[in-house]
Amino acid sequence: MLFYSFFNTLIGHSVTVELKNDLTISGKLVSVDQFLNIKLNDIKVLDQQKYPHMDSVKSCFIRGSVVRYVSLSKDLVDTALLQDATRREAQQPK
C-alpha cells in the first residue's frame, strides 16, 4: 500500500509512464487505484513518429500490470517522508 499512498500524493502533477511495449506517455495524473492502474489527462506520446495513432488521444487509462517505469520530477518526491513510511510499513506485524 506504500506505492498506492505515494502516488495518491502526486495527483494533479505531470508524470511520464513507460509501458512494457516501449510506449512512453507523459501527462497529468488524474487517479491511481490499489492495483496501481493509472489515469492520465492531457497526454503526449514521446515518440510520435512511431505511434502516430496516439496523436488524437487526450486521456488514457493504463493498467498497472503493463507499466514498466513511472518517471517523476525530482521536486515531487520527499525522500525523507518516503523513507519513514517505508520503515513504518516494514515494522508492522504481519
Biopython code that builds the backbone (N, CA, C, O; Angstrom):
import numpy as np
from Bio.PDB.StructureBuilder import StructureBuilder

atoms = [
    (1, "MET", "N", (0.809, -1.203, 0.000)),
    (1, "MET", "CA", (0.000, 0.000, 0.000)),
    (1, "MET", "C", (0.854, 1.270, 0.000)),
    (1, "MET", "O", (0.333, 2.375, -0.147)),
    (2, "LEU", "N", (2.152, 1.105, 0.164)),
    (2, "LEU", "CA", (3.038, 2.265, 0.210)),
    (2, "LEU", "C", (3.036, 3.021, -1.113)),
    (2, "LEU", "O", (2.923, 4.247, -1.127)),
    (3, "PHE", "N", (3.161, 2.299, -2.222)),
    (3, "PHE", "CA", (3.196, 2.968, -3.513)),
    (3, "PHE", "C", (1.842, 3.591, -3.851)),
    (3, "PHE", "O", (1.787, 4.665, -4.450)),
    (4, "TYR", "N", (0.769, 2.934, -3.477)),
    (4, "TYR", "CA", (-0.566, 3.485, -3.691)),
    (4, "TYR", "C", (-0.698, 4.825, -2.969)),
    (4, "TYR", "O", (-1.168, 5.802, -3.552)),
    (5, "SER", "N", (-0.288, 4.873, -1.716)),
    (5, "SER", "CA", (-0.348, 6.123, -0.945)),
    (5, "SER", "C", (0.559, 7.185, -1.547)),
    (5, "SER", "O", (0.198, 8.360, -1.615)),
    (6, "PHE", "N", (1.735, 6.762, -1.983)),
    (6, "PHE", "CA", (2.683, 7.707, -2.570)),
    (6, "PHE", "C", (2.131, 8.322, -3.849)),
    (6, "PHE", "O", (2.190, 9.539, -4.029)),
    (7, "PHE", "N", (1.592, 7.485, -4.742)),
    (7, "PHE", "CA", (1.061, 8.002, -5.999)),
    (7, "PHE", "C", (-0.180, 8.861, -5.793)),
    (7, "PHE", "O", (-0.446, 9.751, -6.601)),
    (8, "ASN", "N", (-0.938, 8.619, -4.741)),
    (8, "ASN", "CA", (-2.092, 9.469, -4.450)),
    (8, "ASN", "C", (-1.675, 10.894, -4.110)),
    (8, "ASN", "O", (-2.437, 11.833, -4.341)),
    (9, "THR", "N", (-0.476, 11.064, -3.565)),
    (9, "THR", "CA", (0.009, 12.415, -3.269)),
    (9, "THR", "C", (0.426, 13.159, -4.531)),
    (9, "THR", "O", (0.594, 14.379, -4.503)),
    (10, "LEU", "N", (0.595, 12.434, -5.644)),
    (10, "LEU", "CA", (1.057, 13.047, -6.895)),
    (10, "LEU", "C", (-0.083, 13.425, -7.836)),
    (10, "LEU", "O", (0.168, 13.903, -8.942)),
    (11, "ILE", "N", (-1.323, 13.222, -7.420)),
    (11, "ILE", "CA", (-2.464, 13.534, -8.287)),
    (11, "ILE", "C", (-2.447, 15.021, -8.628)),
    (11, "ILE", "O", (-2.306, 15.875, -7.753)),
    (12, "GLY", "N", (-2.595, 15.308, -9.917)),
    (12, "GLY", "CA", (-2.568, 16.683, -10.394)),
    (12, "GLY", "C", (-1.216, 17.106, -10.941)),
    (12, "GLY", "O", (-1.103, 18.186, -11.520)),
    (13, "HIS", "N", (-0.199, 16.292, -10.774)),
    (13, "HIS", "CA", (1.144, 16.609, -11.262)),
    (13, "HIS", "C", (1.439, 15.834, -12.537)),
    (13, "HIS", "O", (0.770, 14.848, -12.849)),
    (14, "SER", "N", (2.439, 16.287, -13.262)),
    (14, "SER", "CA", (2.839, 15.622, -14.503)),
    (14, "SER", "C", (3.757, 14.444, -14.200)),
    (14, "SER", "O", (4.693, 14.550, -13.408)),
    (15, "VAL", "N", (3.467, 13.321, -14.850)),
    (15, "VAL", "CA", (4.292, 12.125, -14.733)),
    (15, "VAL", "C", (4.516, 11.557, -16.126)),
    (15, "VAL", "O", (3.765, 11.847, -17.056)),
    (16, "THR", "N", (5.543, 10.756, -16.257)),
    (16, "THR", "CA", (5.826, 10.052, -17.505)),
    (16, "THR", "C", (5.789, 8.564, -17.207)),
    (16, "THR", "O", (6.459, 8.085, -16.292)),
    (17, "VAL", "N", (5.000, 7.837, -17.990)),
    (17, "VAL", "CA", (4.822, 6.403, -17.782)),
    (17, "VAL", "C", (5.368, 5.666, -19.000)),
    (17, "VAL", "O", (4.955, 5.925, -20.130)),
    (18, "GLU", "N", (6.302, 4.745, -18.759)),
    (18, "GLU", "CA", (6.815, 3.894, -19.831)),
    (18, "GLU", "C", (6.165, 2.532, -19.690)),
    (18, "GLU", "O", (6.204, 1.919, -18.623)),
    (19, "LEU", "N", (5.564, 2.064, -20.779)),
    (19, "LEU", "CA", (4.875, 0.782, -20.773)),
    (19, "LEU", "C", (5.814, -0.325, -21.223)),
    (19, "LEU", "O", (6.875, -0.057, -21.787)),
    (20, "LYS", "N", (5.423, -1.561, -20.975)),
    (20, "LYS", "CA", (6.249, -2.710, -21.341)),
    (20, "LYS", "C", (6.403, -2.874, -22.847)),
    (20, "LYS", "O", (7.326, -3.551, -23.301)),
    (21, "ASN", "N", (5.505, -2.262, -23.635)),
    (21, "ASN", "CA", (5.626, -2.335, -25.099)),
    (21, "ASN", "C", (6.429, -1.153, -25.660)),
    (21, "ASN", "O", (6.368, -0.883, -26.859)),
    (22, "ASP", "N", (7.170, -0.456, -24.813)),
    (22, "ASP", "CA", (8.056, 0.668, -25.157)),
    (22, "ASP", "C", (7.332, 1.964, -25.505)),
    (22, "ASP", "O", (7.971, 2.912, -25.962)),
    (23, "LEU", "N", (6.039, 2.032, -25.306)),
    (23, "LEU", "CA", (5.295, 3.278, -25.480)),
    (23, "LEU", "C", (5.509, 4.134, -24.241)),
    (23, "LEU", "O", (5.327, 3.658, -23.121)),
    (24, "THR", "N", (5.892, 5.388, -24.430)),
    (24, "THR", "CA", (6.124, 6.305, -23.322)),
    (24, "THR", "C", (5.120, 7.446, -23.416)),
    (24, "THR", "O", (5.052, 8.148, -24.425)),
    (25, "ILE", "N", (4.345, 7.622, -22.353)),
    (25, "ILE", "CA", (3.273, 8.610, -22.325)),
    (25, "ILE", "C", (3.519, 9.576, -21.174)),
    (25, "ILE", "O", (3.813, 9.164, -20.052)),
    (26, "SER", "N", (3.396, 10.848, -21.464)),
    (26, "SER", "CA", (3.526, 11.882, -20.447)),
    (26, "SER", "C", (2.178, 12.573, -20.295)),
    (26, "SER", "O", (1.496, 12.831, -21.286)),
    (27, "GLY", "N", (1.794, 12.872, -19.064)),
    (27, "GLY", "CA", (0.523, 13.536, -18.854)),
    (27, "GLY", "C", (0.292, 13.877, -17.400)),
    (27, "GLY", "O", (1.136, 13.618, -16.542)),
    (28, "LYS", "N", (-0.869, 14.465, -17.134)),
    (28, "LYS", "CA", (-1.229, 14.870, -15.780)),
    (28, "LYS", "C", (-1.949, 13.718, -15.088)),
    (28, "LYS", "O", (-2.925, 13.186, -15.616)),
    (29, "LEU", "N", (-1.474, 13.336, -13.918)),
    (29, "LEU", "CA", (-2.037, 12.214, -13.173)),
    (29, "LEU", "C", (-3.401, 12.593, -12.613)),
    (29, "LEU", "O", (-3.532, 13.569, -11.875)),
    (30, "VAL", "N", (-4.424, 11.805, -12.975)),
    (30, "VAL", "CA", (-5.792, 12.053, -12.524)),
    (30, "VAL", "C", (-6.138, 11.155, -11.345)),
    (30, "VAL", "O", (-6.693, 11.620, -10.349)),
    (31, "SER", "N", (-5.812, 9.864, -11.455)),
    (31, "SER", "CA", (-6.120, 8.948, -10.360)),
    (31, "SER", "C", (-5.256, 7.702, -10.435)),
    (31, "SER", "O", (-4.707, 7.351, -11.480)),
    (32, "VAL", "N", (-5.158, 7.048, -9.284)),
    (32, "VAL", "CA", (-4.451, 5.777, -9.146)),
    (32, "VAL", "C", (-5.297, 4.922, -8.220)),
    (32, "VAL", "O", (-5.851, 5.425, -7.243)),
    (33, "ASP", "N", (-5.404, 3.617, -8.522)),
    (33, "ASP", "CA", (-6.148, 2.743, -7.617)),
    (33, "ASP", "C", (-5.203, 1.744, -6.946)),
    (33, "ASP", "O", (-3.992, 1.784, -7.160)),
    (34, "GLN", "N", (-5.769, 0.852, -6.137)),
    (34, "GLN", "CA", (-4.945, -0.061, -5.339)),
    (34, "GLN", "C", (-4.166, -1.060, -6.196)),
    (34, "GLN", "O", (-3.209, -1.662, -5.710)),
    (35, "PHE", "N", (-4.556, -1.248, -7.460)),
    (35, "PHE", "CA", (-3.819, -2.124, -8.366)),
    (35, "PHE", "C", (-2.781, -1.347, -9.165)),
    (35, "PHE", "O", (-2.159, -1.892, -10.076)),
    (36, "LEU", "N", (-2.594, -0.080, -8.826)),
    (36, "LEU", "CA", (-1.689, 0.850, -9.488)),
    (36, "LEU", "C", (-2.066, 1.079, -10.947)),
    (36, "LEU", "O", (-1.205, 1.350, -11.784)),
    (37, "ASN", "N", (-3.366, 0.967, -11.246)),
    (37, "ASN", "CA", (-3.876, 1.411, -12.535)),
    (37, "ASN", "C", (-3.820, 2.933, -12.527)),
    (37, "ASN", "O", (-4.097, 3.564, -11.507)),
    (38, "ILE", "N", (-3.467, 3.514, -13.653)),
    (38, "ILE", "CA", (-3.211, 4.950, -13.724)),
    (38, "ILE", "C", (-4.128, 5.585, -14.750)),
    (38, "ILE", "O", (-4.337, 5.037, -15.832)),
    (39, "LYS", "N", (-4.682, 6.753, -14.406)),
    (39, "LYS", "CA", (-5.462, 7.543, -15.349)),
    (39, "LYS", "C", (-4.722, 8.852, -15.583)),
    (39, "LYS", "O", (-4.338, 9.538, -14.636)),
    (40, "LEU", "N", (-4.522, 9.198, -16.875)),
    (40, "LEU", "CA", (-3.808, 10.422, -17.241)),
    (40, "LEU", "C", (-4.679, 11.291, -18.137)),
    (40, "LEU", "O", (-5.450, 10.778, -18.948)),
    (41, "ASN", "N", (-4.557, 12.598, -17.991)),
    (41, "ASN", "CA", (-5.198, 13.581, -18.874)),
    (41, "ASN", "C", (-4.118, 14.377, -19.590)),
    (41, "ASN", "O", (-2.962, 14.397, -19.169)),
    (42, "ASP", "N", (-4.512, 15.034, -20.682)),
    (42, "ASP", "CA", (-3.597, 15.893, -21.466)),
    (42, "ASP", "C", (-2.316, 15.138, -21.821)),
    (42, "ASP", "O", (-1.213, 15.625, -21.573)),
    (43, "ILE", "N", (-2.469, 13.954, -22.399)),
    (43, "ILE", "CA", (-1.297, 13.112, -22.647)),
    (43, "ILE", "C", (-0.567, 13.519, -23.919)),
    (43, "ILE", "O", (-1.137, 14.093, -24.847)),
    (44, "LYS", "N", (0.712, 13.195, -23.914)),
    (44, "LYS", "CA", (1.570, 13.367, -25.083)),
    (44, "LYS", "C", (2.443, 12.126, -25.174)),
    (44, "LYS", "O", (3.005, 11.677, -24.176)),
    (45, "VAL", "N", (2.551, 11.580, -26.366)),
    (45, "VAL", "CA", (3.416, 10.431, -26.598)),
    (45, "VAL", "C", (4.790, 10.972, -26.976)),
    (45, "VAL", "O", (4.900, 11.865, -27.816)),
    (46, "LEU", "N", (5.829, 10.436, -26.363)),
    (46, "LEU", "CA", (7.167, 10.980, -26.599)),
    (46, "LEU", "C", (7.709, 10.632, -27.974)),
    (46, "LEU", "O", (8.450, 11.430, -28.547)),
    (47, "ASP", "N", (7.373, 9.479, -28.526)),
    (47, "ASP", "CA", (7.838, 9.087, -29.859)),
    (47, "ASP", "C", (6.645, 9.103, -30.822)),
    (47, "ASP", "O", (6.086, 8.055, -31.145)),
    (48, "GLN", "N", (6.264, 10.301, -31.275)),
    (48, "GLN", "CA", (5.078, 10.434, -32.114)),
    (48, "GLN", "C", (5.282, 9.844, -33.505)),
    (48, "GLN", "O", (4.304, 9.493, -34.164)),
    (49, "GLN", "N", (6.508, 9.728, -33.962)),
    (49, "GLN", "CA", (6.764, 9.121, -35.267)),
    (49, "GLN", "C", (6.415, 7.634, -35.254)),
    (49, "GLN", "O", (5.908, 7.097, -36.239)),
    (50, "LYS", "N", (6.687, 6.985, -34.143)),
    (50, "LYS", "CA", (6.445, 5.555, -34.022)),
    (50, "LYS", "C", (4.980, 5.235, -33.705)),
    (50, "LYS", "O", (4.484, 4.171, -34.078)),
    (51, "TYR", "N", (4.282, 6.158, -33.015)),
    (51, "TYR", "CA", (2.894, 5.941, -32.606)),
    (51, "TYR", "C", (2.016, 7.105, -33.072)),
    (51, "TYR", "O", (1.495, 7.838, -32.232)),
    (52, "PRO", "N", (1.833, 7.299, -34.387)),
    (52, "PRO", "CA", (1.045, 8.447, -34.871)),
    (52, "PRO", "C", (-0.437, 8.343, -34.518)),
    (52, "PRO", "O", (-1.122, 9.363, -34.450)),
    (53, "HIS", "N", (-0.940, 7.143, -34.296)),
    (53, "HIS", "CA", (-2.351, 6.960, -33.967)),
    (53, "HIS", "C", (-2.687, 7.488, -32.573)),
    (53, "HIS", "O", (-3.863, 7.620, -32.237)),
    (54, "MET", "N", (-1.685, 7.789, -31.766)),
    (54, "MET", "CA", (-1.920, 8.298, -30.416)),
    (54, "MET", "C", (-2.035, 9.825, -30.370)),
    (54, "MET", "O", (-2.275, 10.392, -29.304)),
    (55, "ASP", "N", (-1.870, 10.489, -31.504)),
    (55, "ASP", "CA", (-1.959, 11.957, -31.537)),
    (55, "ASP", "C", (-3.331, 12.479, -31.128)),
    (55, "ASP", "O", (-3.429, 13.524, -30.485)),
    (56, "SER", "N", (-4.373, 11.771, -31.488)),
    (56, "SER", "CA", (-5.719, 12.260, -31.215)),
    (56, "SER", "C", (-6.219, 11.913, -29.819)),
    (56, "SER", "O", (-7.287, 12.378, -29.420)),
    (57, "VAL", "N", (-5.475, 11.111, -29.070)),
    (57, "VAL", "CA", (-5.892, 10.694, -27.732)),
    (57, "VAL", "C", (-5.499, 11.768, -26.724)),
    (57, "VAL", "O", (-4.350, 12.209, -26.693)),
    (58, "LYS", "N", (-6.457, 12.185, -25.900)),
    (58, "LYS", "CA", (-6.188, 13.242, -24.917)),
    (58, "LYS", "C", (-6.154, 12.734, -23.484)),
    (58, "LYS", "O", (-5.560, 13.377, -22.618)),
    (59, "SER", "N", (-6.781, 11.592, -23.215)),
    (59, "SER", "CA", (-6.729, 10.999, -21.890)),
    (59, "SER", "C", (-6.663, 9.486, -22.039)),
    (59, "SER", "O", (-7.092, 8.939, -23.055)),
    (60, "CYS", "N", (-6.128, 8.812, -21.031)),
    (60, "CYS", "CA", (-5.998, 7.358, -21.137)),
    (60, "CYS", "C", (-6.025, 6.702, -19.766)),
    (60, "CYS", "O", (-5.766, 7.331, -18.740)),
    (61, "PHE", "N", (-6.345, 5.435, -19.787)),
    (61, "PHE", "CA", (-6.313, 4.567, -18.617)),
    (61, "PHE", "C", (-5.227, 3.533, -18.870)),
    (61, "PHE", "O", (-5.221, 2.883, -19.915)),
    (62, "ILE", "N", (-4.320, 3.377, -17.936)),
    (62, "ILE", "CA", (-3.212, 2.436, -18.084)),
    (62, "ILE", "C", (-3.315, 1.379, -17.002)),
    (62, "ILE", "O", (-3.297, 1.683, -15.810)),
    (63, "ARG", "N", (-3.423, 0.149, -17.430)),
    (63, "ARG", "CA", (-3.498, -0.960, -16.488)),
    (63, "ARG", "C", (-2.148, -1.107, -15.783)),
    (63, "ARG", "O", (-1.097, -1.047, -16.421)),
    (64, "GLY", "N", (-2.185, -1.299, -14.478)),
    (64, "GLY", "CA", (-0.959, -1.352, -13.679)),
    (64, "GLY", "C", (0.004, -2.443, -14.077)),
    (64, "GLY", "O", (1.211, -2.293, -13.886)),
    (65, "SER", "N", (-0.497, -3.548, -14.629)),
    (65, "SER", "CA", (0.372, -4.672, -14.968)),
    (65, "SER", "C", (1.203, -4.424, -16.229)),
    (65, "SER", "O", (2.120, -5.197, -16.508)),
    (66, "VAL", "N", (0.914, -3.379, -16.992)),
    (66, "VAL", "CA", (1.674, -3.100, -18.210)),
    (66, "VAL", "C", (2.682, -1.962, -18.020)),
    (66, "VAL", "O", (3.364, -1.579, -18.971)),
    (67, "VAL", "N", (2.780, -1.427, -16.819)),
    (67, "VAL", "CA", (3.694, -0.314, -16.543)),
    (67, "VAL", "C", (5.090, -0.856, -16.262)),
    (67, "VAL", "O", (5.273, -1.752, -15.437)),
    (68, "ARG", "N", (6.065, -0.296, -16.961)),
    (68, "ARG", "CA", (7.463, -0.646, -16.714)),
    (68, "ARG", "C", (8.073, 0.353, -15.731)),
    (68, "ARG", "O", (8.633, -0.042, -14.708)),
    (69, "TYR", "N", (7.966, 1.644, -16.041)),
    (69, "TYR", "CA", (8.529, 2.696, -15.192)),
    (69, "TYR", "C", (7.557, 3.851, -15.083)),
    (69, "TYR", "O", (6.757, 4.094, -15.986)),
    (70, "VAL", "N", (7.633, 4.564, -13.963)),
    (70, "VAL", "CA", (6.950, 5.842, -13.811)),
    (70, "VAL", "C", (8.032, 6.846, -13.446)),
    (70, "VAL", "O", (8.700, 6.705, -12.422)),
    (71, "SER", "N", (8.203, 7.864, -14.289)),
    (71, "SER", "CA", (9.215, 8.885, -14.045)),
    (71, "SER", "C", (8.555, 10.117, -13.445)),
    (71, "SER", "O", (7.504, 10.568, -13.899)),
    (72, "LEU", "N", (9.198, 10.646, -12.417)),
    (72, "LEU", "CA", (8.671, 11.799, -11.697)),
    (72, "LEU", "C", (9.707, 12.908, -11.660)),
    (72, "LEU", "O", (10.904, 12.671, -11.825)),
    (73, "SER", "N", (9.233, 14.103, -11.444)),
    (73, "SER", "CA", (10.134, 15.223, -11.246)),
    (73, "SER", "C", (10.799, 15.078, -9.876)),
    (73, "SER", "O", (10.183, 14.586, -8.930)),
    (74, "LYS", "N", (12.027, 15.497, -9.778)),
    (74, "LYS", "CA", (12.782, 15.363, -8.536)),
    (74, "LYS", "C", (12.129, 16.100, -7.362)),
    (74, "LYS", "O", (12.163, 15.621, -6.229)),
    (75, "ASP", "N", (11.549, 17.242, -7.632)),
    (75, "ASP", "CA", (10.968, 18.034, -6.547)),
    (75, "ASP", "C", (9.637, 17.485, -6.032)),
    (75, "ASP", "O", (9.141, 17.952, -5.007)),
    (76, "LEU", "N", (9.054, 16.509, -6.714)),
    (76, "LEU", "CA", (7.797, 15.911, -6.263)),
    (76, "LEU", "C", (8.003, 14.834, -5.205)),
    (76, "LEU", "O", (7.054, 14.457, -4.518)),
    (77, "VAL", "N", (9.224, 14.337, -5.066)),
    (77, "VAL", "CA", (9.497, 13.225, -4.166)),
    (77, "VAL", "C", (10.160, 13.737, -2.891)),
    (77, "VAL", "O", (11.255, 14.299, -2.930)),
    (78, "ASP", "N", (9.486, 13.536, -1.769)),
    (78, "ASP", "CA", (10.058, 13.859, -0.466)),
    (78, "ASP", "C", (10.701, 12.584, 0.065)),
    (78, "ASP", "O", (10.026, 11.736, 0.647)),
    (79, "THR", "N", (12.010, 12.453, -0.138)),
    (79, "THR", "CA", (12.687, 11.195, 0.185)),
    (79, "THR", "C", (12.663, 10.894, 1.682)),
    (79, "THR", "O", (12.559, 9.729, 2.067)),
    (80, "ALA", "N", (12.755, 11.899, 2.521)),
    (80, "ALA", "CA", (12.735, 11.667, 3.971)),
    (80, "ALA", "C", (11.387, 11.076, 4.395)),
    (80, "ALA", "O", (11.341, 10.126, 5.176)),
    (81, "LEU", "N", (10.311, 11.632, 3.886)),
    (81, "LEU", "CA", (8.977, 11.125, 4.204)),
    (81, "LEU", "C", (8.784, 9.711, 3.661)),
    (81, "LEU", "O", (8.182, 8.866, 4.324)),
    (82, "LEU", "N", (9.288, 9.457, 2.469)),
    (82, "LEU", "CA", (9.178, 8.134, 1.859)),
    (82, "LEU", "C", (9.978, 7.092, 2.640)),
    (82, "LEU", "O", (9.528, 5.956, 2.790)),
    (83, "GLN", "N", (11.146, 7.463, 3.133)),
    (83, "GLN", "CA", (11.957, 6.543, 3.934)),
    (83, "GLN", "C", (11.273, 6.220, 5.256)),
    (83, "GLN", "O", (11.280, 5.070, 5.695)),
    (84, "ASP", "N", (10.681, 7.231, 5.893)),
    (84, "ASP", "CA", (9.968, 6.994, 7.151)),
    (84, "ASP", "C", (8.774, 6.069, 6.945)),
    (84, "ASP", "O", (8.530, 5.171, 7.751)),
    (85, "ALA", "N", (8.036, 6.292, 5.867)),
    (85, "ALA", "CA", (6.879, 5.447, 5.582)),
    (85, "ALA", "C", (7.321, 4.013, 5.294)),
    (85, "ALA", "O", (6.633, 3.067, 5.679)),
    (86, "THR", "N", (8.444, 3.844, 4.631)),
    (86, "THR", "CA", (8.966, 2.510, 4.347)),
    (86, "THR", "C", (9.358, 1.801, 5.638)),
    (86, "THR", "O", (9.082, 0.612, 5.803)),
    (87, "ARG", "N", (9.996, 2.519, 6.548)),
    (87, "ARG", "CA", (10.374, 1.926, 7.836)),
    (87, "ARG", "C", (9.144, 1.501, 8.630)),
    (87, "ARG", "O", (9.108, 0.405, 9.190)),
    (88, "ARG", "N", (8.139, 2.370, 8.677)),
    (88, "ARG", "CA", (6.911, 2.051, 9.419)),
    (88, "ARG", "C", (6.214, 0.828, 8.843)),
    (88, "ARG", "O", (5.736, -0.026, 9.590)),
    (89, "GLU", "N", (6.155, 0.738, 7.520)),
    (89, "GLU", "CA", (5.495, -0.418, 6.897)),
    (89, "GLU", "C", (6.285, -1.697, 7.146)),
    (89, "GLU", "O", (5.690, -2.760, 7.325)),
    (90, "ALA", "N", (7.600, -1.616, 7.161)),
    (90, "ALA", "CA", (8.427, -2.800, 7.394)),
    (90, "ALA", "C", (8.315, -3.284, 8.833)),
    (90, "ALA", "O", (8.462, -4.478, 9.091)),
    (91, "GLN", "N", (8.056, -2.380, 9.778)),
    (91, "GLN", "CA", (7.978, -2.738, 11.195)),
    (91, "GLN", "C", (6.605, -3.248, 11.615)),
    (91, "GLN", "O", (6.458, -3.776, 12.717)),
    (92, "GLN", "N", (5.604, -3.101, 10.761)),
    (92, "GLN", "CA", (4.263, -3.571, 11.107)),
    (92, "GLN", "C", (4.250, -5.088, 11.183)),
    (92, "GLN", "O", (4.845, -5.762, 10.343)),
    (93, "PRO", "N", (3.567, -5.626, 12.192)),
    (93, "PRO", "CA", (3.461, -7.094, 12.261)),
    (93, "PRO", "C", (2.628, -7.648, 11.136)),
    (93, "PRO", "O", (1.662, -7.020, 10.703)),
    (94, "LYS", "N", (2.993, -8.815, 10.661)),
    (94, "LYS", "CA", (2.297, -9.388, 9.525)),
    (94, "LYS", "C", (1.299, -10.390, 9.905)),
    (94, "LYS", "O", (0.633, -10.958, 9.040)),
]
sb = StructureBuilder()
sb.init_structure("model")
sb.init_model(0)
sb.init_chain("A")
sb.init_seg("    ")
for serial, (resi, resn, name, xyz) in enumerate(atoms, 1):
    if name == "N":
        sb.init_residue(resn, " ", resi, " ")
    sb.init_atom(name, np.array(xyz, "f"), 0.0, 1.0, " ", f" {name:<3s}", serial, name[0])
structure = sb.get_structure()
